[in-house]
Amino acid sequence: MRHFRFCKLLFLLLLCYFTHFAQQKEFYAVKTATPPIIDGDLSDSVWNAANVISDFTQQIPAVGKNPSFRTEVKVLYDDKNLYFSVLCLDDEPEKIVAREMKWDGYLSKDDYFRFLFDTFNDNRNAYWFAINPLSAQNDALMTGMDYSGFNEDWDGVWEVRSKITDRGWQSEVVFPFSTFRFYNKEEQVWGINFERCIKRFDESILWTSVGKDKGLEKIAEAGELKGITGIRRGDPIYIIPYITAGAQIKANGNEYVHEPGVDIKYGLTETLSLDLTANTDFAQVESDRAQINLTRFPLYFQEKRDFFLEGVNTFRFNMGGSNTLYYSRKMGISKGQEIPLIGGAKLVGRVGSFEIGVLDVQTAAKHDELSTNYTVTRLKYDLFNQSYAGVIFTNKQTKNGFNRGVGADCEFSFNNFLGDKNLVITSRIAKTFENNNPQNTWAGFFSVDFPNEVIDQYMSYSFFQDHFNPELGFLKQGAIQQYSYSLNVAPYINKYNIRRLNISANQSTFYFDKNNELQQASIYFQPIGFVTSNGEKFYMGIERNFDYVKEDFEIFDTTTIKPNKYWYTTYSTGIITSTSEAVYGQLDFEIGDFYNGYKRTYSATMTSVLNKHFIFEGDFEYNKISMSSSSFSTYEFGGRIKYNISTQILSSVFCQWNNDNKELNFNYRFNWKPKTGSDFYFVINHLVSTENKIRTKDFVFIAKFSWLFII
């Protein structure tokens, strides 16, 4: 009887599983002999032969309701390209929100339309594209079940043209098949989904994946694109030669630069791409935002350099928080200074059920940095529907020695747990090796994530032994055990002008040493939080902190925190206004204890959109800290002015200053895109010291021109 009940339960689970996937939507692309003209005009007769997709459903604010306006999508293809027409009807086209023109700009503040393509139909990897009524475009790579595996810095080759008409707005989009990786099959079946946002209503509508705990980011919930036959990705070679010229002017002399370089991308197979770079230059990359560090731990900065960004999700090996076995900014950057990158190679893609990533980079010697070779190898094997098991190897090699890391991990992802809920279970183990062969070099990580719309719950455990030392990774602190737990509750109520509550019942992190003595703790509780029907957000929170300081550390100027065990409490509140307005931003206030003193923090960001060409952004943070023996204030200011002539001609001025390093940094960038994949940059960086007297410390102007050839 017991076995019968078990078999019955197993049968019901399998029935639910297959029924779930049998309900996927599907539609068929139509082949055309005459490609449409990509100009945003949908009157081309060729579109009359295409099937129409119009069965969209509201996701936000009212799940399952009909959209406010009709949306139509059509799909055509030929031997080389995939074509889409998008018609977004609107009864009041003069109220369409359209302000962003920058490539990879902030399209979420506008009316927008998004595409998702799962070209392997593996429910775990996807291409993400977004467009708006001004022909602005954004693209990214996705992996997993949410936006945690979102790489917005990937750039594909595609083109869009949009128009605002008296019926709404409309677009034509062309995607070359060479932009994607997909299996070499006679008939393609891709996962696909669409999302439209009507910004003034803060309304989101989807073709499929509608419902609680769903959305565009749920790759496994996508529908299917069929009807594409007889295509090949081909083996195009993308060659981007470039030349950089400029000068650096310092008090102790001038340096002049005139260097050529080249990037090459080659599709070895339909699913595997090789990237090569020689004499690599990142002159166009905006400098990091300077931050005043009031902690005793290093700051983590995001990668911005193009060569390291594509495939970043393949190489990811996170050990909790910002700790990771692989951190690309360890290559070519040291102590905030650029180290010349002689060349590099990167292989990313799939072979059957395996996801592969191999990276090799050689840097030159500079100052006290030796010429160094860096190698990373990552391998993942697909398990079940959305899960994997993988291994990683890292190596940093100089003439004086090496530092190596090895790791193994597995991640089990389910989007039908308890019927329709999401669940992710992750486990990782890693070890490092060095010349002197130290002991106690292991690290481990385990987490259970329940990332759902109404109840979002997460718990994890990490440990790092005394001599775990990933020189090609990032480690906030070693010789520690870390326990984390969070529980957030966010139900929709749609009453009293409140769309949704956002209550954080618990966000806790505890750090213990190997003897299980508490070293640090953070316990956060947010009893009040909500989102209004117009999209404004408000919160109030309480945080209890503990820090066991064992030796002096300096936090600002000459202010020092002495060894002791410190418990202290802070209270915070803030408001975030809706991005649908011409002026929007965020204001936060925090007050409470700080070690053996007292701290008040004010911070704000503000964006003013004067028109589609001119945007101003500003931010500041102010801390007033009173300690037992001293008091001080910190100031951080940042501002950016964007003037975008068109989607192909962009410019910006960025400046920042804080009273810690007392340096004013100006950055001017001009970018002209004569065609997709080709760029001209003119960049000026001016660093001015404001300590004692105003004087120029560094002045750099650089011009860089790159041109894409496809052979």
Phi, psi and omega per residue, in radians:
M1 nan -0.741 -3.132
R2 -1.099 -0.728 3.125
H3 -1.152 -0.635 3.125
F4 -1.102 -0.751 3.137
R5 -1.125 -0.706 3.125
F6 -1.097 -0.792 -3.139
C7 -1.103 -0.673 3.118
K8 -1.113 -0.757 3.115
L9 -1.105 -0.760 3.127
L10 -1.075 -0.727 3.126
F11 -1.075 -0.762 -3.131
L12 -1.126 -0.697 3.111
L13 -1.111 -0.777 3.121
L14 -1.132 -0.671 3.117
L15 -1.094 -0.770 3.103
C16 -1.092 -0.703 -3.111
Y17 -1.073 -0.908 -3.080
F18 -1.267 -0.559 3.057
T19 -1.109 -0.684 3.138
H20 -1.007 -0.820 -3.081
F21 -1.429 -0.336 3.089
A22 -1.239 -0.296 -3.079
Q23 -1.539 0.121 3.141
Q24 -1.086 2.421 3.017
K25 -1.277 2.734 3.068
E26 -2.593 2.701 3.004
F27 -2.659 2.892 -2.995
Y28 -2.025 2.252 2.993
A29 -1.329 2.686 -3.124
V30 -2.025 2.330 3.135
K31 -1.399 2.465 -3.133
T32 -2.200 2.509 3.064
A33 -1.522 -0.376 -3.134
T34 -2.052 1.949 -3.124
P35 -1.235 2.571 3.086
P36 -1.235 2.700 3.036
I37 -1.419 2.179 -3.082
I38 -1.502 1.560 -3.115
D39 -2.413 0.086 -3.129
G40 1.459 -0.006 3.117
D41 -1.722 2.001 -3.040
L42 -1.542 0.228 -3.099
S43 -1.443 -0.068 3.090
D44 -0.966 2.260 -3.093
S45 -1.114 -0.378 -3.114
V46 -1.084 -0.480 3.140
W47 -1.229 -0.285 -3.123
N48 -1.152 -0.398 -3.117
A49 -1.476 -0.171 -3.046
A50 -1.465 2.621 2.999
N51 -1.257 2.697 -3.080
V52 -1.961 2.309 3.027
I53 -1.884 2.092 -3.121
S54 -2.459 0.015 -3.059
D55 -1.519 1.153 3.103
F56 -1.539 2.693 -3.119
T57 -2.340 2.545 -3.101
Q58 -1.263 2.313 3.053
Q59 -1.808 -0.732 3.109
I60 -2.354 2.336 0.137
P61 -1.591 -0.258 -3.048
A62 -2.101 1.787 -3.087
V63 -1.022 2.260 3.029
G64 1.607 -0.189 -3.126
K65 -1.420 2.858 3.111
N66 -1.224 2.573 3.096
P67 -1.150 2.782 3.085
S68 -1.176 -0.609 -3.124
F69 -2.378 2.723 -3.128
R70 -1.329 2.540 3.082
T71 -2.275 2.359 3.139
E72 -2.207 2.363 3.094
V73 -2.209 2.376 3.057
K74 -2.210 2.616 -3.057
V75 -2.335 2.221 3.035
L76 -2.228 2.855 3.040
Y77 -2.679 2.758 2.940
D78 -2.307 -2.817 -3.046
D79 -1.203 -0.360 -3.026
K80 -2.008 -0.489 -2.946
N81 -2.372 2.772 3.010
L82 -1.973 2.273 -3.044
Y83 -2.071 2.407 3.071
F84 -2.230 2.444 2.880
S85 -2.011 2.416 -3.113
V86 -2.217 2.137 3.096
L87 -2.031 1.981 -3.126
C88 -1.900 1.625 -3.125
L89 -1.198 2.574 -3.113
D90 -2.698 2.194 -3.110
D91 -1.219 -0.356 -3.135
E92 -2.263 1.262 -3.043
P93 -1.061 -0.394 3.113
E94 -1.195 -0.258 3.130
K95 -1.714 0.050 3.081
I96 -1.067 2.314 -3.131
V97 -1.590 1.991 -3.099
A98 -2.548 1.871 -3.029
R99 -2.402 -0.264 -3.032
E100 -1.774 2.256 3.129
M101 -2.049 -0.147 -3.021
K102 -1.355 2.400 2.982
W103 -1.067 2.323 -3.073
D104 1.034 0.497 3.109
G105 -1.422 -2.997 -3.048
Y106 -1.542 1.372 -3.082
L107 -1.282 -0.293 -3.100
S108 -1.147 -0.275 3.124
K109 -1.492 -0.068 -3.115
D110 -1.983 2.999 2.775
D111 -1.048 2.401 -3.108
Y112 -2.613 2.913 3.021
F113 -2.358 2.356 -3.086
R114 -2.135 2.571 3.071
F115 -2.065 2.567 2.995
L116 -2.307 2.208 3.124
F117 -2.112 2.066 2.989
D118 -1.780 1.487 -2.958
T119 -1.226 -0.441 3.047
F120 -1.525 -0.149 -3.089
N121 0.891 0.735 -3.075
D122 -1.829 0.036 3.087
N123 1.141 0.296 -3.074
R124 -2.406 -0.315 -3.134
N125 -2.327 2.499 -3.102
A126 -2.721 2.728 2.940
Y127 -1.684 2.442 -3.095
W128 -2.174 2.280 -3.139
F129 -2.328 2.581 3.116
A130 -2.438 2.514 3.102
I131 -2.381 2.848 3.078
N132 -2.392 3.112 -3.064
P133 -1.182 -0.157 -3.123
L134 -1.778 0.203 -3.109
S135 1.275 0.227 3.023
A136 -1.210 2.627 -3.083
Q137 -2.443 2.590 -3.138
N138 -2.473 2.567 3.137
D139 -2.551 2.783 -3.071
A140 -2.839 2.893 2.980
L141 -1.914 2.453 -3.133
M142 -2.144 2.621 3.016
T143 -2.608 2.632 3.113
G144 1.516 -2.632 -2.998
M145 -2.013 0.003 3.141
D146 -2.707 -2.997 -3.058
Y147 -1.406 0.118 3.064
S148 -1.195 -0.467 3.082
G149 -1.823 0.902 -3.019
F150 -1.976 2.034 -3.119
N151 -1.950 1.572 -3.066
E152 -1.367 -0.124 -3.084
D153 -1.541 -0.081 3.015
W154 -1.249 2.413 3.106
D155 -2.132 2.125 3.063
G156 -1.711 2.986 3.092
V157 -1.759 1.904 3.119
W158 -2.797 2.975 -3.022
E159 -2.497 2.512 3.130
V160 -2.437 2.527 2.991
R161 -2.368 2.250 -3.085
S162 -2.162 2.762 3.080
K163 -2.519 2.516 2.944
I164 -1.715 2.217 -3.099
T165 -2.130 -3.063 3.112
D166 -1.356 -0.030 3.086
R167 -1.846 -0.197 -3.057
G168 2.527 -2.318 3.036
W169 -2.416 2.726 -3.030
Q170 -2.586 2.709 -3.084
S171 -2.511 2.667 2.915
E172 -2.133 2.369 -3.054
V173 -2.323 2.410 3.066
V174 -2.160 2.252 3.077
F175 -2.038 1.921 3.007
P176 -1.076 2.418 3.112
F177 -1.051 -0.429 3.130
S178 -1.207 -0.245 3.082
T179 -1.201 -0.487 -3.020
F180 -1.809 2.783 2.881
R181 -1.874 2.340 3.132
F182 -2.740 2.886 -3.087
Y183 -1.234 2.581 3.104
N184 -1.443 1.466 -3.134
K185 -2.207 2.723 3.128
E186 -1.155 -0.718 3.127
E187 -2.077 2.195 -3.126
Q188 -1.585 2.419 2.967
V189 -2.245 1.927 -3.087
W190 -1.955 2.522 2.906
G191 -1.276 2.452 -3.093
I192 -2.672 2.582 3.088
N193 -2.711 2.812 -3.111
F194 -2.372 2.601 3.067
E195 -2.442 2.380 3.040
R196 -2.091 2.476 3.054
C197 -2.072 2.244 2.982
I198 -1.794 1.719 -2.847
K199 -1.124 -0.695 -3.043
R200 -1.170 -0.368 3.046
F201 -1.714 -0.083 -3.002
D202 0.898 0.761 -3.059
E203 -1.854 2.304 3.092
S204 -2.070 2.277 3.092
I205 -2.166 2.575 -3.059
L206 -2.259 2.692 3.019
W207 -1.361 -0.781 3.066
T208 -2.528 -3.126 -3.052
S209 1.116 0.729 3.128
V210 -1.662 2.357 3.069
G211 2.403 3.001 3.084
K212 -1.076 2.485 3.124
D213 1.153 0.360 3.107
K214 -2.221 -2.917 -3.097
G215 2.468 3.089 -3.091
L216 -1.052 -0.580 -3.078
E217 -1.242 -0.209 3.116
K218 -1.428 1.551 -3.030
I219 -1.027 -0.677 -3.087
A220 -1.179 -0.258 -3.115
E221 -1.646 0.067 -3.117
A222 -1.188 2.749 3.000
G223 -1.417 -2.915 -3.088
E224 -2.172 2.349 3.013
L225 -1.707 2.128 -3.126
K226 -2.203 3.081 3.063
G227 1.637 -0.111 3.136
I228 -1.563 2.021 -3.097
T229 -2.284 2.674 2.994
G230 1.204 0.403 3.130
I231 -1.795 2.763 3.052
R232 -2.390 2.456 3.055
R233 -1.129 -0.527 -3.078
G234 1.345 -3.030 3.129
D235 -2.243 1.011 3.127
P236 -1.160 2.561 3.039
I237 -1.904 2.089 3.098
Y238 -1.671 2.014 -3.138
I239 -2.003 2.164 3.135
I240 -2.158 1.547 3.003
P241 -1.341 2.638 3.126
Y242 -2.591 2.779 3.098
I243 -2.301 2.352 3.124
T244 -2.103 2.318 3.117
A245 -2.467 2.464 3.138
G246 3.040 -2.911 -3.094
A247 -2.590 2.627 3.029
Q248 -2.104 2.143 -3.059
I249 -1.934 2.080 3.125
K250 -2.209 2.923 3.131
A251 -1.128 -0.537 -3.093
N252 -1.674 0.246 3.084
G253 2.395 2.940 -3.101
N254 -1.954 2.611 3.039
E255 -2.209 2.419 -3.113
Y256 -2.046 2.473 -3.056
V257 -2.150 2.318 2.982
H258 -2.667 1.579 -3.005
E259 -2.197 2.336 2.980
P260 -1.590 2.820 3.069
G261 -2.800 3.061 -3.127
V262 -2.690 2.481 2.967
D263 -2.068 2.419 -3.125
I264 -2.290 2.336 3.040
K265 -2.165 2.206 -3.086
Y266 -2.332 2.243 3.080
G267 -1.449 1.718 -3.137
L268 -1.069 -0.710 3.033
T269 -2.411 -3.122 3.102
E270 -1.107 -0.337 -3.037
T271 -2.121 0.077 -3.035
L272 -2.360 2.199 -3.094
S273 -2.096 2.450 3.089
L274 -1.967 2.211 3.060
D275 -1.947 2.302 3.092
L276 -2.165 2.500 3.085
T277 -2.447 2.461 -3.141
A278 -2.354 2.381 -3.131
N279 0.906 0.879 -2.940
T280 -1.141 2.408 -3.123
D281 -2.233 2.375 3.117
F282 -2.135 0.666 -3.042
A283 -1.087 -0.510 -3.068
Q284 -1.406 -0.150 -3.068
V285 -1.320 2.261 -3.141
E286 -1.186 2.499 -3.106
S287 -1.149 2.728 3.126
D288 -1.126 2.657 3.046
R289 -1.334 2.122 3.100
A290 -1.188 2.411 -3.118
Q291 -2.307 2.485 3.014
I292 -1.466 2.122 -3.070
N293 -1.685 1.932 3.124
L294 -1.736 0.321 3.096
T295 -2.050 3.086 3.093
R296 -1.793 0.350 -3.091
F297 -2.149 2.718 -3.107
P298 -1.203 2.671 3.094
L299 -1.545 2.589 3.131
Y300 -1.829 2.241 3.128
F301 -2.028 2.494 -3.130
Q302 -1.324 2.617 3.054
E303 -1.264 2.417 3.117
K304 -2.159 -0.187 -3.009
R305 -1.445 2.267 -2.980
D306 -0.991 -0.756 -3.022
F307 -1.044 -0.577 -3.067
F308 -1.582 -0.100 -2.994
L309 -1.506 -0.737 -3.139
E310 -1.176 2.306 -3.119
G311 1.463 0.161 -3.085
V312 -1.051 -0.571 3.138
N313 -1.232 -0.508 3.086
T314 -1.125 -0.716 -3.052
F315 -1.484 -0.173 -3.033
R316 -1.046 2.344 3.097
F317 -2.556 1.305 -3.029
N318 -1.423 2.411 -3.111
M319 -1.996 0.373 3.140
G320 1.849 2.212 -3.082
G321 1.137 -2.378 3.099
S322 -1.604 -0.005 -3.136
N323 -1.218 2.312 -3.104
T324 -2.705 2.640 3.112
L325 -1.366 -0.390 3.135
Y326 -2.269 2.156 -3.136
Y327 -2.376 1.868 -2.956
S328 -1.105 -0.396 -3.122
R329 -1.257 -0.078 3.005
K330 -1.326 -0.187 3.138
M331 -1.817 2.083 3.077
G332 1.465 0.074 3.072
I333 -2.410 2.282 3.097
S334 -2.510 2.169 3.139
K335 0.939 0.655 3.103
G336 1.402 -0.019 -3.122
Q337 -1.875 2.522 3.138
E338 -1.316 2.340 3.042
I339 -1.849 2.246 -3.083
P340 -0.986 2.349 3.121
L341 -1.795 1.908 -3.092
I342 -1.135 -0.773 -3.130
G343 3.134 2.958 3.141
G344 -2.836 2.846 3.096
A345 -2.423 2.497 3.141
K346 -2.475 2.259 3.109
L347 -2.055 2.092 -3.087
V348 -2.396 2.403 3.064
G349 2.764 -2.701 -3.072
R350 -2.296 2.558 2.966
V351 -2.322 1.798 -3.072
G352 1.093 -2.181 -3.134
S353 -1.543 0.108 -3.108
F354 -1.801 2.371 2.954
E355 -1.808 2.244 -2.964
I356 -2.140 2.446 3.001
G357 -2.505 2.162 3.098
V358 -2.299 2.254 -3.114
L359 -2.314 2.325 3.078
D360 -2.414 2.205 -3.068
V361 -2.348 2.425 3.072
Q362 -2.087 2.161 3.095
T363 -1.870 2.729 -3.134
A364 -1.518 2.902 3.037
A365 -1.361 2.437 3.096
K366 -2.707 2.230 -3.109
H367 0.962 -2.128 -3.123
D368 -1.665 0.181 3.106
E369 -1.634 2.205 3.110
L370 -1.358 2.748 2.976
S371 -1.060 2.269 -2.951
T372 -2.345 2.459 3.020
N373 -1.873 2.330 3.127
Y374 -2.095 2.344 3.129
T375 -2.345 2.366 3.051
V376 -2.356 2.287 3.071
T377 -2.227 2.233 -3.113
R378 -2.269 2.391 -3.136
L379 -2.421 2.245 3.077
K380 -2.206 2.475 3.106
Y381 -2.062 2.234 -3.096
D382 -1.155 2.320 3.042
L383 -2.168 2.363 3.065
F384 0.930 -2.424 -3.007
N385 -1.527 -0.756 -3.079
Q386 -2.384 0.268 -3.016
S387 -1.865 2.974 3.126
Y388 -2.733 2.839 2.919
A389 -2.212 2.455 -3.046
G390 -2.602 2.974 3.070
V391 -2.387 2.784 3.102
I392 -2.520 2.589 3.058
F393 -2.385 2.301 3.069
T394 -2.203 2.601 3.137
N395 -2.614 2.241 2.997
K396 -2.014 2.112 -2.980
Q397 -2.249 2.194 2.979
T398 -2.231 3.080 3.132
K399 -1.179 -0.301 -3.128
N400 -1.644 -0.102 3.130
G401 2.671 -2.891 -3.062
F402 -2.489 2.830 2.945
N403 -2.443 2.153 -3.060
R404 -2.208 2.661 3.080
G405 -2.380 2.464 3.040
V406 -2.265 2.602 -3.133
G407 -2.716 2.780 3.055
A408 -2.422 2.548 -3.135
D409 -2.636 2.853 3.007
C410 -2.545 2.525 3.134
E411 -2.386 2.173 3.139
F412 -1.940 2.039 -3.096
S413 -2.037 2.346 3.134
F414 -2.316 2.335 3.064
N415 -1.931 0.141 3.103
N416 -2.262 0.540 3.089
F417 -1.225 2.304 -3.072
L418 0.954 0.608 3.105
G419 1.825 -1.235 -3.061
D420 -2.444 0.370 -3.109
K421 -1.688 2.800 3.134
N422 -1.743 2.469 3.107
L423 -2.577 2.319 3.117
V424 -2.296 2.183 3.101
I425 -2.060 2.187 -3.046
T426 -2.246 2.449 3.070
S427 -2.446 2.347 3.132
R428 -2.440 2.580 3.070
I429 -2.412 2.461 -3.088
A430 -2.558 2.754 3.122
K431 -2.579 2.519 3.087
T432 -1.991 2.720 -3.121
F433 -2.335 2.473 3.095
E434 -2.457 3.016 -3.078
N435 -0.985 -0.753 -3.064
N436 -1.420 0.033 3.033
N437 0.888 1.048 -3.134
P438 -1.250 2.819 3.088
Q439 -1.637 2.973 3.082
N440 1.003 1.041 -3.083
T441 -2.065 0.524 -3.128
W442 -1.731 2.717 2.997
A443 -2.549 2.649 -3.132
G444 -2.570 2.801 -3.105
F445 -2.630 2.408 3.069
F446 -2.513 2.377 -3.139
S447 -2.550 2.647 2.990
V448 -2.207 2.103 -3.071
D449 -2.078 2.255 3.095
F450 -2.078 1.278 -2.964
P451 -1.521 1.458 -3.092
N452 -2.093 2.873 -2.942
E453 -1.143 -0.858 -3.095
V454 -1.477 -0.792 3.124
I455 -2.088 2.065 3.120
D456 -2.054 1.989 -3.054
Q457 -2.243 2.436 -3.079
Y458 -2.545 2.433 3.033
M459 -2.519 2.526 -3.121
S460 -2.659 2.796 3.055
Y461 -2.415 2.326 3.078
S462 -2.307 2.608 2.982
F463 -2.420 2.553 3.125
F464 -2.370 2.003 -3.114
Q465 -1.260 2.966 -2.968
D466 -0.932 -0.719 -3.006
H467 -1.977 0.368 2.988
F468 -1.200 2.055 -2.952
N469 -2.452 1.434 -3.141
P470 -1.456 1.602 -3.099
E471 -1.182 -0.301 3.044
L472 -1.768 0.256 3.119
G473 -2.224 -2.865 3.102
F474 -2.284 2.246 3.129
L475 -2.307 2.003 -3.124
K476 -1.116 -0.813 3.046
Q477 -2.757 2.558 -3.115
G478 -1.805 -3.129 3.124
A479 0.928 0.923 -3.006
I480 -2.567 2.700 2.931
Q481 -2.029 2.401 -3.066
Q482 -2.194 2.198 3.063
Y483 -2.024 2.273 3.133
S484 -2.288 2.517 3.077
Y485 -2.628 2.402 3.062
S486 -2.498 2.548 3.083
L487 -2.449 1.981 3.126
N488 -2.080 2.362 -3.137
V489 -2.100 2.166 -3.037
A490 -2.452 1.257 3.141
P491 -1.397 2.585 2.988
Y492 -1.413 2.327 3.094
I493 -2.099 -0.523 3.099
N494 0.840 0.837 3.088
K495 -2.450 2.698 3.046
Y496 0.968 0.620 -3.119
N497 1.136 0.279 3.082
I498 -1.948 2.118 3.131
R499 -1.398 -0.745 -2.971
R500 -2.646 2.442 2.987
L501 -1.504 2.718 3.104
N502 -2.484 1.563 -3.058
I503 -1.875 2.206 3.040
S504 -1.754 1.788 -3.110
A505 -1.258 -0.498 -3.116
N506 -2.940 2.254 2.929
Q507 -2.356 1.787 -2.999
S508 -2.214 2.477 3.003
T509 -2.412 2.265 3.137
F510 -2.178 2.388 3.111
Y511 -2.059 2.234 3.107
F512 -2.160 2.637 3.025
D513 -1.445 -3.071 -3.066
K514 -1.186 -0.291 3.077
N515 -1.649 0.206 3.122
N516 1.101 0.520 3.020
E517 -1.646 2.324 -3.082
L518 -1.121 2.250 3.124
Q519 -1.906 -0.657 3.136
Q520 -2.621 2.726 3.055
A521 -2.738 2.580 3.034
S522 -2.477 2.138 -3.121
I523 -2.214 1.987 -3.063
Y524 -2.031 2.414 3.130
F525 -2.357 2.202 3.132
Q526 -2.049 1.593 -3.074
P527 -1.313 -0.368 -3.115
I528 -2.237 2.184 3.071
G529 -2.931 2.383 3.138
F530 -2.789 2.841 3.068
V531 -2.085 2.250 -3.125
T532 -1.402 2.975 3.140
S533 -1.149 -0.338 3.105
N534 -1.644 -0.029 3.083
G535 1.734 0.021 3.067
E536 -1.290 2.626 -3.132
K537 -2.180 2.488 3.141
F538 -2.436 2.508 3.124
Y539 -2.597 2.745 2.948
M540 -2.422 2.335 -3.071
G541 -2.459 2.811 3.102
I542 -2.264 2.342 -3.141
E543 -2.286 2.305 3.079
R544 -1.916 2.210 -3.061
N545 -2.135 2.641 3.039
F546 -2.412 2.426 3.066
D547 -2.525 2.164 3.103
Y548 -1.689 1.706 -3.116
V549 -1.554 2.139 -3.067
K550 -1.807 -0.248 3.080
E551 -2.636 2.756 -3.109
D552 -0.963 2.447 2.921
F553 -2.507 2.499 -3.056
E554 -1.630 2.280 -3.116
I555 -1.855 -0.485 3.131
F556 -2.864 2.257 3.121
D557 0.971 -2.025 3.127
T558 -1.938 0.212 -3.139
T559 -1.343 2.223 -3.034
T560 -2.137 2.408 3.022
I561 -1.618 2.165 -3.090
K562 -1.513 2.739 3.110
P563 -1.025 2.323 3.119
N564 3.090 3.013 3.000
K565 -1.815 2.024 -3.015
Y566 -1.963 2.197 2.919
W567 -1.959 2.314 3.096
Y568 -2.674 2.744 -3.030
T569 -2.180 2.438 3.083
T570 -2.248 2.685 3.131
Y571 -2.168 2.397 -3.057
S572 -2.397 2.695 3.046
T573 -2.636 2.715 -3.127
G574 -2.916 2.867 3.110
I575 -2.442 2.463 3.093
I576 -2.149 2.134 -3.100
T577 -1.503 2.884 -3.076
S578 -1.278 2.373 3.127
T579 -1.316 -0.045 3.084
S580 -1.315 -0.256 -3.136
E581 -1.463 2.786 3.123
A582 -1.202 -0.488 3.049
V583 -2.175 2.160 -3.127
Y584 -2.516 2.863 -3.132
G585 3.072 -2.841 -3.080
Q586 -2.496 2.452 3.105
L587 -2.286 2.216 -3.114
D588 -2.256 2.550 3.107
F589 -2.409 2.336 3.140
E590 -2.368 2.422 -3.122
I591 -2.497 2.534 3.097
G592 2.690 -2.934 -3.115
D593 -1.319 2.789 3.095
F594 -2.626 1.805 -3.006
Y595 0.913 -2.110 3.140
N596 -1.696 0.363 -3.116
G597 -2.301 -2.625 -3.011
Y598 -2.473 2.487 -3.082
K599 -2.400 2.426 2.950
R600 -2.130 2.320 -3.118
T601 -2.225 2.270 3.014
Y602 -2.121 2.292 3.075
S603 -2.475 2.616 -3.101
A604 -2.702 2.594 2.960
T605 -2.262 2.585 -3.131
M606 -2.570 2.371 3.051
T607 -2.188 2.264 3.105
S608 -2.095 2.050 3.134
V609 -1.737 1.730 -3.110
L610 -1.265 -0.707 3.025
N611 -2.866 -3.036 -3.069
K612 -1.180 -0.270 -3.129
H613 -1.671 -0.560 -2.924
F614 -2.111 2.139 -3.128
I615 -2.346 2.362 3.057
F616 -2.046 2.342 3.099
E617 -2.223 2.381 3.107
G618 -2.503 2.688 3.091
D619 -2.694 2.713 3.041
F620 -2.670 2.756 3.003
E621 -2.453 2.330 -3.133
Y622 -2.226 2.270 3.059
N623 -2.123 2.254 2.998
K624 -1.961 1.960 -3.027
I625 -2.108 2.193 3.100
S626 -2.013 2.075 3.125
M627 -1.812 3.071 -3.111
S628 -1.136 -0.508 -3.073
S629 -2.039 -0.117 -3.111
S630 -2.829 2.981 3.039
S631 -2.521 2.664 -3.128
F632 -2.757 2.922 3.092
S633 -2.247 2.525 3.045
T634 -2.042 2.513 3.127
Y635 -2.290 2.330 3.024
E636 -2.330 2.211 3.139
F637 -2.199 2.499 3.035
G638 -2.540 2.554 3.121
G639 -2.640 2.558 3.131
R640 -2.474 2.291 3.032
I641 -1.977 2.165 3.110
K642 -1.936 2.275 2.993
Y643 -2.226 1.863 -3.076
N644 -1.891 1.959 -3.110
I645 -1.235 -0.708 3.109
S646 -2.730 -3.067 3.092
T647 -1.262 -0.188 3.124
Q648 -1.847 -0.247 -3.107
I649 -2.216 1.954 -3.007
L650 -2.253 2.567 3.077
S651 -2.606 2.688 3.125
S652 -2.734 2.659 3.009
V653 -2.168 2.193 3.141
F654 -2.139 2.387 3.050
C655 -2.413 2.635 3.130
Q656 -2.588 2.659 3.115
W657 -2.739 2.487 2.936
N658 -2.478 2.810 -3.044
N659 -1.608 0.321 3.010
D660 -1.617 -1.062 3.089
N661 -1.509 -0.192 3.068
K662 0.898 0.875 3.113
E663 -2.270 2.312 3.073
L664 -1.731 2.097 -3.059
N665 -1.988 2.049 3.061
F666 -1.813 2.393 3.074
N667 -2.364 2.102 3.077
Y668 -1.969 2.301 3.135
R669 -2.289 2.264 3.015
F670 -2.102 2.267 -3.082
N671 -2.321 2.109 3.047
W672 -1.992 2.235 3.122
K673 -1.923 1.604 -3.124
P674 -1.119 -0.490 3.024
K675 -2.778 2.889 -3.115
T676 -1.036 2.218 3.124
G677 1.626 -0.170 3.141
S678 -2.018 2.507 -3.049
D679 -2.556 2.575 2.876
F680 -2.111 2.212 3.118
Y681 -2.067 2.450 2.899
F682 -2.235 2.123 -3.005
V683 -2.218 2.351 3.020
I684 -2.157 2.228 3.014
N685 -2.063 2.178 -3.138
H686 -2.225 2.021 -3.133
L687 -1.861 2.113 -3.045
V688 -2.107 2.207 3.055
S689 -1.414 2.330 3.097
T690 -1.951 0.210 -3.137
E691 -1.485 2.173 -3.118
N692 1.211 -1.074 3.088
K693 -2.517 2.735 -3.113
I694 -1.411 2.176 3.141
R695 -2.662 2.608 3.124
T696 -1.333 2.205 3.064
K697 -1.679 -0.614 -3.053
D698 -2.747 2.357 3.087
F699 -2.382 2.118 -3.085
V700 -2.266 2.321 2.955
F701 -2.260 2.333 -3.020
I702 -2.369 2.409 2.968
A703 -2.058 2.374 -3.141
K704 -2.390 2.295 3.128
F705 -2.222 2.226 3.110
S706 -2.278 2.569 -3.101
W707 -2.381 2.283 -3.110
L708 -1.540 2.191 2.996
F709 -1.997 2.351 3.083
I710 -2.041 2.094 -3.120
I711 -2.207 nan nan
